[in-house]
Amino acid sequence: MKTVNWGILGAARVNQRLLPAIENNQHSKILMLASRRNGAAEECAQQFAKNPEDIKITTQFDDVINHPEINAIYIPLANEEHTEVALKAIAQKKHVLIEKPMALTKQEVESITQAAKDNNVIVMEGFMYVFHPQFDFLLDFISSGKLGKIQYAHSMFSFPIQPARYYRINRSMQDGGGALWDIGPYAIHTLRQVMGGNIKQVSATAKMNSHQADISASGILEFTDQRRATFDISFECTRRSEFELFGEKGRLKCHTVWQHENDEAIISYEIDGSAQVIKKIQKGNHFDLEINHFVECLLNNKESNKLSMNDAIQQAAVMETTYKSIQSNQWVSV
Ligand SMILES: NC(=O)c1ccc[n+]([C@@H]2O[C@H](COP(=O)([O-])OP(=O)(O)OC[C@H]3O[C@@H](n4cnc5c(N)ncnc54)[C@H](OP(=O)(O)O)[C@@H]3O)[C@@H](O)[C@H]2O)c1
């Protein structure tokens, strides 16, 4: 494969970030954009694409999935719709980039993994933040041992939800609505990345609205070696997009994680009670970097080494466990 010809399923808001990122990639071309709503795909392409005239529009997902020249599909559909559409695309031998959360259950992600193997295609979950240069700095810093073993981490993601987005919380968690499925994947994935190791059990609690969607949730992740990490997410608190880690010898804070607008990142740290160091990290557009990485994977026919399917399965297992803990109000084993 020399050129990645993309098809996009859904006129989603996140396309504002992803359409230009795909267009910026020198090996990529967007051939088609589908929306089930009349006129929505045209509007989305006009609003967000740099070259909307190059993109064919359709209301039929099958036109994209069955298009012989399309070899990669991006799925920014609602969380609960990902699996069915991904399996259809994979069956047509398309590589697939699926927005987070890849699916709502571990079993669904396992079925996507098996289908990808059977059809010899590459699938990746869209956690763009791991491609920001600050994340490479952070992982290197953790492995340098300067902080000692990481014993605890806390992540926080919140913003007041805007009325235009109320449809995200107008359906139950069971149907994919609420904060946990929407912003929780970032807060939890990040804790898994920076702590390392496997999670044994989860205790989480949430404030529900009348639709049984969580508008705020907090939880404790207990690792198999008894280390702990906590998260707090909310659609009703002021903007927070950060996490902090605590090792045996020092602490580190990442001030903005999931909402970078191609700006400089700031990481601060203190080791053994010494003065705080504020580290500025080079600018980076994590959406562009995510697409470049995925395209590189396709051109080399290799699964992502940053976001593997094994990671997606573990992530889904922890997300599903967190959901079950909120529902049961108990510790639940992963
Ligand atoms: N990576 C990131 O930074 C990031 C950011 C936000 C979201 N996400 C993830 O990306 C996925 C999409 O999220 P999003 O917030 O961009 O989704 P969204 O705008 O709510 O759109 C999701 C899907 O719902 C349909 N839709 C959109 N607006 C609609 C409306 N007004 N009425 C009825 N249907 C509508 C669209 O499908 P049709 O066009 O076919 O109708 C669209 O693909 C989710 O999995 C989310 O978790 C990722």
The ligand as a Gaussian input file, in Angstrom:
#p B3LYP/6-31G(d) Opt

LIG

0 1
 N      -10.353000      12.051000      20.192000
 C      -11.030000      13.067000      20.696000
 O      -10.492000      14.107000      21.098000
 C      -12.512000      12.947000      20.811000
 C      -13.266000      14.069000      21.119000
 C      -14.633000      13.934000      21.179000
 C      -15.192000      12.685000      20.969000
 N      -14.443000      11.603000      20.705000
 C      -15.053000      10.292000      20.452000
 O      -15.451000      10.325000      19.079000
 C      -16.728000       9.708000      18.919000
 C      -17.678000      10.751000      18.393000
 O      -17.804000      11.794000      19.344000
 P      -18.374000      13.231000      18.943000
 O      -18.589000      13.992000      20.197000
 O      -17.569000      13.836000      17.872000
 O      -19.768000      12.727000      18.387000
 P      -21.059000      13.424000      17.888000
 O      -20.814000      14.776000      17.328000
 O      -22.065000      13.281000      18.969000
 O      -21.410000      12.435000      16.696000
 C      -21.502000      11.027000      16.864000
 C      -22.389000      10.473000      15.761000
 O      -23.730000      10.837000      16.029000
 C      -24.343000      11.328000      14.858000
 N      -24.715000      12.708000      15.158000
 C      -23.922000      13.800000      15.255000
 N      -24.646000      14.909000      15.539000
 C      -25.922000      14.496000      15.631000
 C      -27.147000      15.156000      15.884000
 N      -27.194000      16.468000      16.106000
 N      -28.272000      14.416000      15.889000
 C      -28.236000      13.108000      15.655000
 N      -27.088000      12.416000      15.390000
 C      -25.967000      13.101000      15.385000
 C      -23.316000      11.253000      13.733000
 O      -23.589000      10.143000      12.884000
 P      -24.376000      10.474000      11.518000
 O      -23.642000      11.593000      10.882000
 O      -24.349000       9.207000      10.728000
 O      -25.764000      10.862000      11.944000
 C      -22.006000      11.086000      14.436000
 O      -21.078000      10.280000      13.800000
 C      -17.120000       9.153000      20.283000
 O      -16.696000       7.810000      20.380000
 C      -16.334000      10.030000      21.240000
 O      -16.079000       9.359000      22.468000
 C      -13.112000      11.717000      20.609000

